[in-house]
């Protein structure tokens, strides 16, 4: 051991404390990595004996006590990473004597007091993070000329931004994070003197005032400007639109006035634009249509007027649009279908008129739609029944007429529907969302009739003549209009007085936002094992609660794995534009030189694998539920293979990569080895990171060539596993017998010998409300017939010959037919 040079035990589940002076003797040690464990106690001075140590990485543990001053006595130490522990006290000034120091990370501890000015003379330092501590006095870093990243966010730093002047000497600075402090005063003009290499300027949640300086345009490499949550005033400077590399502009929660500049169209790489909760006025520029990369736009709680420009509806990559609480007028255009990726749309509380266009029904990725508190009229289009992903729809407080379309009852994911205070008439549909709808969602609609439980007339009633109604309604309407106008003015006045007024709960749109490493540490309780959801080759997944109280899954990549960075990039690239209800959503990412994580949609019901094979599974899955899960997976793969802007190959389909939400809806996860293809049918991709044994197509496993049909093969094997309950790598199978061969020998006459007993025992009594505790012979015949169809499709998909496999779009059609036939025949019994 005395000759040991590299000692790495990071990312394990180790406990205890570091050994003391008597037992620790590693004189040749150069690198010590103990991050991502559960070590406690102080950082032992015995480490000082290892005077050849170059790297000390003990982040994300539970070490206590002060930052050791004796670290400065170790002559070769160039990297000190102590983040996310429980260290207290002050930053030792002795560290400034360590002139060869390159990286210093003391973030996410409980350090207090001032940042020693002497730290500013470490000329070789290129990464410095004091984030998320209790530091109160800033210092200058102008002599740290090699600095590339400076992070002091999440402290109690105050005073003005005078230290920015000295930072102009740091010619390699790419990231400056000063958010969540108490910095005050204006942003100085000499911000523009910082290096043109600066990419990230993050100064949100401070108390900055005054105008945004025009000189910010000098920082030509900026990709992110985040000034959210300050007290900035004045107009949005036109000069900011010359930043050609800008991808995120966040000016929300300030008091900016004036119009959105027409020149914003120059920002052709802009992906995220946040302007909500300001005092902006005027119209939305028609030039916004040139922002072809735009995915997120929020400009709610302003005073924007005029109509929404038609060019905005040509942004084909738009995912979230929030223009609520403005004074926008006019109708929606007839064709809005080009925003085909949009998932959330909130146009509520404006002055918009006209009918709702049929083309809204073609937005099949839409999960949230809020058009309430406008003056829309005419009928609710029946095409709204084609919004297959919709979960929340609010059309309340408009003037919509006619009958409620029965097609809305077919929306299986719709859980919140508000039609109150419109002018519909006729019957209330009795299926789907309407089977448990409440009066609150329908109140103020006196011409409707339906179930007595709602307190609504159970049949069509006789109404007064139109002439008599007009005599009553007109005077009342006039009075109500005057009162509503007064209330609207009063409400808007109060909104402007409160900088952080939140949008009502109905518009709970989740937008992409920056999430820091320090917030993830808090969210997961320092990546506690108690929050561990699972682990794999490339890292671990933790349950977490963010600062806004939302529950997420945090996938942390193990940077020791040589494929981790490639996996991270592949997953981000594959899901960058993939928006489908059956894909796990990436809510955000967090990445720095030693840490990469994906913030994902949380799935409370775990993986399909655990439901199939775990003894702790709460209950078995019946035939219909298994069929629905495989249909969900098929629809997601159909989207990736045939409907997405780029063909995406998953390359590792298996039950552990299928996750189930609270409603047992399936979502495909883990795109760590995904590949993008050209759109032609014969495209292949080469990969040196193959999928999982047992699920890989033969050609993919032997040559590394992946195609649509290799994904289809994996899907077919997975479907066999789902309905037999047998893993393809189980003890029954090996070189002489595969899962597919085993099923093939039993198909079609002996399926009862290979199908999971839980499918047979629970299929009848739980599916489609069959209601008979002991399944009749006819019901058994129905189940067996449908099982045969599913197994036959599974065998086709898993054929050894790619040309014989069934494409995913056809799989969706066939499974849908099986599901419909099964339910209709059972209900007919």
Protein Blocks (a to p, Z undefined) as FASTA:
>chain_A
ZZpmbdcfehiabecjdddfklgccfkbmbdcfehiabecjddfklmmmmmbfbdcfehi
abecjddfklmmmmklmbdcfehiabehjddfklmmmmmbfbdcfehiabehjddfklmm
mmkbcbdcfehiabfbdcdfklmmmbmbdcfehiabecjfklmmmmmmmmmbfbdcfehi
abecjddfklmmpcfkbmbdcfehiabehjddfklmmmmmbcbdcfehiabehjddfklm
mmmkbmbdcfehiabecjddfklmmmmmbfbdcfehiabecjddfklmmmmmbmbdcfeh
iabehjddfklmmmmkbfbdcfehiabecjddfblklmmmbmbdcfehiabecjddfklm
mmmkbmbdcfehiabehjddfklmmmmmbmbdcfehiabecjddfklmmmmklmbdcfeh
iabecjddfehjllmccfklmgoilkbccdfklopafbdcddddfklmmmmmmmmmmmmm
mmmmmmmmmmmmmmmmpmklccdfklmccddddddfklmmmmnoooiaklpnbdcfkbcc
dddddfkopacddddddfkbmklmmmmmmmmmmmmmgccfkbccdfbdcddfkbccdddd
ddfklpfklmmmpmklfbdcdfklmmmmmmmmmmmmmmmmmmmmbdcdeklacfklpccd
fkopacdehjllgccddfbfkbccddfbdcdehjacfklmmnopacfklmmmmmmmmmmm
mmnopafkbmkbcfklcfklmmmmmpcklmmmmgcfklmmmmmmmgghlopabacfklmm
mmmmmmmmmmmmmmmmmpcblklpccfklmmmmmmmmmmmmmmmmmmZZ
